[in-house]
Amino acid sequence: MDKFMERAVELAIENVRDGGQPFGAVLVKNNNVVAEGVNELHKKYDVSGHAELLAIRRAQEQLQTNNLSGYTMYASGEPCSMCLTAMYFAGIEKVFYCTSVEDAVEVGLERSKVIYEEIQKTKKERTLSMTQLPLKEGQVNPMKLWKEQS
């Protein structure tokens, strides 16, 4: 097993022993660890406190950039859709993971599988109700304002 994956798994094991979930992540560039993270849901009331997201946040803050092109994520478990989306937004180019979403389901962590299934449905078929409320006539459109100022 790759040394970075070993570290991600080690972080996950430590997190379980600390009362958390079995997820650890290591963000790497040029064969160097840039940032690490573990799921901190058991420590903070923050559903976005996932290992991969925390590693991304730490790297971006440390490097003062949103662009993580050329970086690789090592995760003890297959990233959930939220973490995967953040990796796309950050420009991370490679992800390696150890255990799958199906492995997580087997131990009672089924949320990732459910969400992956949900995002494949049309908006009307999803269990989370989503309704678009258009801007009022004459109201400033923040999207157009952003385009004008960019």
N, C-alpha and C positions, 0 to 999 in steps of 0.2 A: 504494500500500500504506500502511496505517495506520502511524503512527510507532511505536506499541508493538509491532506485528508486525515492523516493520523491526528494532527492537531485539532481539526474540526471535531472529530469523534471524541477526542480527549475532553474538549470543552463541553460537549454534549453530556458526557458521563459525569463530569464535575457538576454540571447544572442539575442533572437528575438527583445527584447526591445532596444538592443544596435545596431541593424541593421544587425544582423547575422541570420543564419539559425537555425531551431528549434532542435538543437542537443546538448546534454550534456552527459558526461560520468563520472562515478565514479569507480575507481579501488580499490578493497577491498581485504584485507587478514586478517584472524583471527578477523573478525568483526570490523576492523579498516580501515578507509579511508587512502589509501596510496598516491593516486594522483587523480586529476580531470582534465577535459578538456571540452572545447566547440569548435565548429567549428569556426575557425578564418579566413576563406576565405575572409571575408569582411575587415579584418585588414591587411592581408599579401597576397602577390601574391604567394600562395603556395597551390596547389590543394590537397596536402597531409595533410593539416592542419585540419584534422577531429578530433572531440572530443575524440574518442577512441584512435587514434594514439597519440594525444598529452598527454593523460593520461599515455599511455604506455611509451612514450619517457621520461616523467618526472620521472616516477617510476624507469625506468632502469638507468637513469642518477643518481638519488638520491641513489639508492641501488648498483650502479656499477655492474649490471648484465644484461644479456640478457634473463635469465631464470625466468619467472614469473609463474612457476608451483605452484599450490595451490592458485592462485589469482582468483577473480571473477570480471567480468566487469558488471556494471549496465549502460545501455544506454537508453536514452529517446526514441531513434528510433532504429529499427532493423539495425544492422551494414551493411554497404556496403561491397562488396567483398574485397576491399582493406583493410578495418579495420578487417574484418573476417580473412583474410590471415595473417595479422600482429599478431592477437591473437593466431593463430595456431603456427606461428614461435616463439612467446614468451612463449608458453606453458600454456597459460591461460586455465583453465579447465571448467569454467562455464560462461555463458553469460545470463543475463536477460535483456529484452527490453520491452518497453511499446508499442509504435506504430510500425506498420509493414511497409514493403516496399510498400505494396499496399496503405496504408494510406498516405505515402509520395507522391505517384503518384497522388492521388486525389487532392493534394494541389499544384501540378506543379513541384514536385521534382522527376522526373522520371528516372534520370540517373542510380540510383542503380538497378532498375528493368531491364533496358536495358543492363547493364553490366552483371548482373546475367544470362540473356538470352544469351548474347554473349559468355560467357565462357563455356556454354553447347554445343556450336557449334564446329565443327572441325576447325582447324586453317584456312583451305581454305575457309570456309563459313563465317568467321568473317569479319566485316566491316573494322577492323584495319589490314592492310596488314602486314604480318610477313614473312620474308624470311631468311632462314639460309644461312650464308656465311661461309663455312668451313675454318678452319685454313689452311694456306699454308703448303705444304710439308716441313718438317724440322723445322717449327715454334714451339716454346715452347708452350705446351698446359697448360694453367693456371690451369685447373682442375687436371691434372696429377701432376703438380708441387705442388699444395696444398696437394694432397694425400701423396706425398713423404715427405713433410715437417710437416705433422700432426702426 
